[in-house]
Amino acid sequence: MVKITCKYFSTLYTFTKKDEELFELADGTTVDGFLDSLIHKYGSGITPHVYSEGFIEGNYYKTASVYLNNKRIQWVQDFPDGLRTKLKNNDIIILGLIMGGGSH
C-alpha cells in the first residue's frame, strides 16, 4: 500500500469540502489512475477542474492541472512518464488552479 496526501484548491474544494485528504492506494497506482478514482469518488462534475482538454490547431489534447511534490506533472525533466508516473509513499498531489503572484 502507498499512502499519499491530496490537497485541494480553488473549485476542487467546492466538490470535496476538504482542504486535503489522505489516501491509501495499491502499489503501482499511477497519477492518472488516482485521478480516475478521484473522479469516480466525487463525480464527473470535477473532471473539467482536474483535466483540461480541447483542440489546438486541430489536434486534440488532454492534460491535467496536477502538481506532484510541488512540481508540475507535465515537466518531462521531472516526470518522464507524465501522468503514468507511479505514486510513492508520502507523495503529495496538489489539485486546482494555482496562481503565481507578480510585482506591482
C-alpha positions as CSV (number, residue, x, y, z in Angstrom):
1,M,0.0,0.0,0.0
2,V,1.0,3.6,-0.8
3,K,-0.1,6.5,1.4
4,I,-0.4,9.9,-0.3
5,T,-1.9,13.3,0.5
6,C,-4.1,15.2,-1.9
7,K,-4.5,18.9,-1.4
8,Y,-7.5,20.7,-3.0
9,F,-7.5,24.4,-4.1
10,S,-10.0,26.6,-5.9
11,T,-13.1,24.9,-7.3
12,L,-12.0,21.4,-6.2
13,Y,-12.7,22.5,-2.6
14,T,-16.3,23.1,-3.7
15,F,-16.7,19.4,-4.5
16,T,-14.6,17.8,-1.7
17,K,-15.4,20.2,1.2
18,K,-11.9,19.5,2.3
19,D,-8.5,21.2,2.1
20,E,-6.7,17.9,1.9
21,E,-7.3,14.2,2.1
22,L,-5.2,11.1,2.8
23,F,-5.5,8.1,0.5
24,E,-4.2,4.5,0.8
25,L,-3.6,3.2,-2.7
26,A,-2.5,-0.1,-4.2
27,D,1.2,-0.4,-5.1
28,G,1.8,0.7,-8.7
29,T,-1.1,3.2,-8.8
30,T,-0.3,6.0,-11.3
31,V,-1.2,9.7,-11.1
32,D,-3.7,9.1,-13.9
33,G,-5.2,6.1,-12.1
34,F,-5.5,8.1,-8.9
35,L,-7.3,11.0,-10.8
36,D,-9.7,8.5,-12.3
37,S,-10.5,7.1,-8.8
38,L,-11.0,10.7,-7.5
39,I,-13.4,11.4,-10.3
40,H,-15.3,8.2,-9.5
41,K,-15.4,9.2,-5.8
42,Y,-16.6,12.8,-6.3
43,G,-18.5,12.5,-9.6
44,S,-17.8,13.6,-13.1
45,G,-18.6,17.2,-12.3
46,I,-15.0,17.6,-11.1
47,T,-13.5,16.4,-14.4
48,P,-13.2,19.8,-16.0
49,H,-11.4,21.0,-12.9
50,V,-8.9,18.2,-13.0
51,Y,-8.4,17.9,-16.7
52,S,-8.2,20.5,-19.4
53,E,-9.0,19.2,-22.9
54,G,-9.7,20.6,-26.3
55,F,-8.2,21.2,-29.7
56,I,-5.2,23.3,-30.7
57,E,-4.8,23.8,-34.4
58,G,-7.0,20.7,-35.0
59,N,-5.0,18.5,-32.6
60,Y,-6.8,17.0,-29.6
61,Y,-5.1,17.4,-26.2
62,K,-5.9,16.3,-22.7
63,T,-3.8,17.5,-19.8
64,A,-4.2,17.6,-16.0
65,S,-3.7,20.5,-13.7
66,V,-1.7,18.5,-11.2
67,Y,1.4,19.1,-9.1
68,L,3.2,16.1,-7.6
69,N,5.5,17.0,-4.8
70,N,5.4,20.7,-5.8
71,K,6.4,20.1,-9.4
72,R,4.0,20.2,-12.4
73,I,3.4,16.7,-13.7
74,Q,3.9,17.9,-17.3
75,W,7.6,18.8,-16.6
76,V,9.2,16.0,-18.6
77,Q,12.6,16.6,-16.9
78,D,11.0,15.7,-13.5
79,F,8.4,13.2,-14.7
80,P,9.3,11.5,-17.9
81,D,6.3,9.2,-17.6
82,G,3.9,12.2,-17.1
83,L,0.5,11.0,-15.8
84,R,1.7,7.4,-15.9
85,T,4.2,8.2,-13.0
86,K,3.8,5.7,-10.2
87,L,2.9,7.2,-6.8
88,K,5.2,6.6,-3.9
89,N,4.7,6.7,-0.1
90,N,4.3,10.2,1.2
91,D,3.7,11.8,-2.2
92,I,1.7,15.0,-2.2
93,I,-0.7,15.7,-5.1
94,I,-2.0,19.3,-5.4
95,L,-5.1,19.9,-7.5
96,G,-6.8,23.1,-8.5
97,L,-6.0,26.4,-10.1
98,I,-2.6,27.6,-8.7
99,M,-1.7,31.2,-9.4
100,G,1.6,32.9,-9.1
101,G,2.0,36.5,-8.0
102,G,3.9,39.2,-9.5
103,S,5.2,42.6,-8.6
104,H,3.4,45.9,-8.9
